[in-house]
């Protein structure tokens, strides 16, 4: 999945996700700058357990 980043710098965006124990990949690695890659080829419980971290990460960006 390649969602759009909340900021222009996809590398900085992905780096900031680490504070929430999230590993996401900059889209520029795949010729898609401004986006990030989420891989969810893990156990279903891992995905479910990560939802709170994704929520907190998204909330850290004030719009």
C-alpha positions, 0 to 999 in steps of 0.5 A: 500500500502506498499512502500519501505522506502528511509532509513533502519529505517522505524520508523524514516522514518515515524516519519520524514513524520510528518514534512510534515503533513503525517501520515504513519505507519512503516512496521515493525508494520506489520512484513514488516521492511524497508517498510511503509504503506499508507492507502488511504481510505479517500476522493479522494480530501484528496488524491489529496491534499496530493500529494504535501506533498508526493513530498516534503517529497520524495525530502527531501531525497537526493540520 
